[in-house]
Amino acid sequence: MPTYDFICNNCEKRFDVFMTFSEYGKKTVHCIHCESGNVRRRMTKVRIAKSEESRMESVTSDFSGFEGLEDDPKALGQMMRKMGSEMGEELPPEFDDVVDRLESGQSPEEIESALPDLGAVTPDDG
């Protein structure tokens, strides 16, 4: 059964309603917080599944020239952030820290000296 997002115009709280396709537009919706009928539909984002190949093509098209990235920490950080978001995988918190540092202009060497344990393998990692 589809979930529809609504916002109450009275209490301004967001809530979800489960309805069948046939119920949508016919069933009266009331706020689950204040029971008001003064609600509006909230449009949600649409997610499109991409293959790993198409995600990588998207990243590489934005950064067609990888030359010189080692001399431009900000561009390297932007590329890494885009690649991380395109991969759709859970990344460790250290990733965001490194990317933030790159985007602020810190060189990879400076980051490595500031975070010496970064990437170290622990016995629990195998």
C-alpha positions in Angstrom: 0.0 0.0 0.0 1.4 3.4 -0.9 2.4 5.9 1.7 1.4 9.5 1.1 3.0 12.4 2.9 0.9 15.3 4.3 1.5 18.5 6.2 -1.2 19.9 8.5 -2.0 23.6 7.8 -3.0 24.1 11.4 -0.3 22.5 13.5 2.3 22.4 10.6 3.4 18.9 11.5 4.2 16.3 8.9 2.6 12.9 8.8 2.2 9.8 6.6 -1.0 8.1 5.6 -1.3 4.6 4.1 -4.0 4.4 1.4 -4.7 2.2 -1.6 -4.6 3.9 -5.0 -8.4 3.7 -5.2 -8.7 5.5 -1.8 -6.4 8.4 -2.8 -8.5 11.5 -3.6 -11.6 10.0 -2.2 -10.8 9.3 1.4 -10.8 12.3 3.7 -7.4 12.8 5.4 -7.1 14.2 8.9 -4.0 15.2 10.8 -2.8 12.5 13.1 -1.5 15.1 15.6 -4.4 17.5 15.9 -7.2 15.8 13.9 -7.6 18.8 11.6 -8.9 18.2 8.1 -7.0 21.3 6.9 -4.1 19.3 5.3 -2.1 19.4 2.1 -0.2 16.8 0.3 3.6 17.0 0.5 5.5 15.9 -2.6 8.4 13.7 -1.8 11.6 13.1 -3.7 11.7 10.4 -6.3 14.7 8.0 -6.1 16.0 6.4 -9.2 18.1 3.3 -8.9 21.2 3.5 -11.0 23.7 0.8 -11.8 27.2 1.1 -10.5 28.4 1.7 -14.0 26.0 4.6 -14.6 26.9 6.1 -11.3 30.6 6.0 -12.2 29.9 7.4 -15.6 28.1 10.3 -14.0 31.1 11.0 -11.7 33.7 10.7 -14.4 31.8 13.0 -16.8 31.9 15.7 -14.1 35.6 15.2 -13.6 36.8 14.3 -17.1 40.3 15.7 -16.5 41.7 14.0 -13.3 45.1 15.7 -14.1 46.2 18.2 -11.6 43.8 17.0 -8.8 46.8 16.3 -6.6 47.6 20.0 -6.8 44.1 21.1 -6.1 42.8 19.7 -2.7 39.4 21.5 -3.1 38.7 19.9 -6.5 39.9 16.5 -5.1 37.5 16.9 -2.1 34.6 17.8 -4.4 35.3 14.8 -6.6 35.5 12.5 -3.6 32.3 13.8 -2.1 30.5 13.3 -5.5 31.9 9.8 -5.8 30.9 8.9 -2.3 27.3 10.1 -2.8 27.1 8.3 -6.2 28.2 5.0 -4.8 25.2 4.8 -2.6 27.0 2.9 0.1 27.5 3.7 3.8 30.8 5.4 4.2 32.7 5.7 7.5 32.6 9.0 9.4 36.3 9.5 8.6 35.5 9.9 4.9 33.5 13.0 5.6 36.2 14.4 7.8 38.9 13.9 5.1 36.6 15.4 2.4 35.8 18.4 4.6 39.5 19.0 5.2 40.3 18.7 1.4 37.5 21.1 0.6 38.8 23.6 3.1 42.2 23.5 1.2 44.2 21.1 3.3 46.6 19.0 1.3 46.5 15.1 1.5 49.9 15.2 3.2 48.6 17.6 5.9 45.6 15.4 6.5 47.7 12.3 6.7 50.0 13.9 9.3 46.9 15.2 11.3 45.2 11.8 11.2 48.0 9.2 11.4 45.6 6.3 12.3 43.5 6.9 9.2 43.1 3.7 7.3 44.9 1.6 9.9 43.7 -2.0 10.0 42.6 -3.2 13.4 42.5 -6.8 14.5 38.7 -6.7 14.3 38.9 -5.7 10.6 40.4 -9.0 9.6 
